[in-house]
Amino acid sequence: MKYIIGNWKMNGSKTELDDMIATLADTKTQNRVVLCVPFTMLGTGGANVSIGAQDVSAHDHGAFTGEVSASMIAATGAKYVIVGHSERRAYHNETNDIVRAKAQMALDNGLCPIICVGETMDEKRAGKTFDVIQSAVRESVPADVQDDIIIAYEPRWAIGAGITPTRQEISDAHRVIAETLAYMGLDGTPILYGASVKANNVADIVSIDNVDGVLVGGASLKPQDFLPIIENAK
Ligand code: PEP
């Protein structure tokens, strides 16, 4: 079983989501499929697919205009939430401390946080990839985790760029994350790869050691792109 998690970002419509859910209901797969959709599309679901959100407030409730709490997300029936996506880190200045607070809120409300970590191109060029992802895991994962969490390794320079790291680069990054999680007492935590995953590279990517699935952006939006990814990930 592999995790295949789609991140629709600020795309799609309720009609397109209904269409995707209906298509997935007719798809036989051993994989665990999750669609992380805009807040306005939460509150649905179907056979073979769980629904998640793409962000959550670090606060429980109160005067935080525009924010959505973990309990509100959980009340829609959603089971997952992405935290610390690179676009949140880049455009909303989210630090590891903020990401950890959000992940804690998710856990406190029965949601599984999908915690994203990954290096920028500048960090990669400076040889800092392992330092960045190691400290992101150490600082973004809440203490004393008792429930399910997922880590997504997303090299920020490859997201939406149509390029993927080499097998060796993915393998090295996932090994470092697995070792860091083991040191934290969290061995067995699923580690997903994300950035420019497509139907034609997913089988190769999920065959790499310590890759337990994929987080898919652009190619999760249309059934004709997403279904072959689900089918090819074995
Ligand atoms: C993402 O933003 O999480 C992502 C993986 O995007 P893409 O697949 O489009 O590179």
Residues whose N, C-alpha, C, O or C-beta is under 5 A from the ligand:
A	BS01	PEP	N7 A158 I159 G160 A161 G194 A195 S196 V197 L215 V216 G217 G218
